[in-house]
């Protein structure tokens, strides 16, 4: 069964404290401005005259000055017109509605953004999400190596299919998220003499540790701004001897890194 394209709707919600601006009240304001009478306005938006009167009162009470006043020369129930303040409020609100419509149209045409937002709705067990910019792409017809700059100190390399690179339209400068599970993180004891060019090898400092009889989850500070979570067994953790705020070597196989395009 094929997947349908995701559809997103952008809600316009104006809130002040515990009070919410109801759009139907503003629709009445617009209709009164157009029709000139409360009776015709109520008919146009499909409410009773009694309800329209209650809404009119609520509109006037919400403002520092009246937004609507009765006018002479209307029908049997009298005419109603907007004051200068009422017209100002209506114009401002309609500009917000117009902006809201343009933003909704933008979301509907941004297919990659919609797909990304849909993925965000899914719960994921992956503990590590590092956001950065594609710096380099190399490879052949089958596999590609994508290098992502996370910060001046951290680059993440992801080994993915070249077809995926093409389908995601990945090029240098594109914003992506690098996602990998905590269990995919390998830890080594820190050695001052360590010199390696292996991909995805960094130095981290333990921030916090959660453990039980079998496993340890360690959260590591990578550069003062980004953290990586590692899930290892107790035997491995004891071999590392990373007690307190100690430095450890952090490694992730590029094949375990998933890329999500952010734009």
Secondary structure, DSSP 8 states (H G I E B T S, - for coil): --------------EETTEE--HHHHHHHHHHHHHSBHHHHHHHHT--HHHHHHHHHHHHHHSSS-SEEEETT-STT-EEEE-HHHHHHHHHHHHHHHHHHHHHHHHHH-HHHHHHHHHHTS-----EEEEEEEEEEEE-SSEEEEEEE-SSS-EEEEEEEHHHHHHTT--TT-EEEEEE-GGGEEEEE--TT-----TTEEEEEEEEEEE-SSEEEEEEESSSS-EEEEEEEHHHHHHHT--SS-EEEEEE-GGG-EEEE--
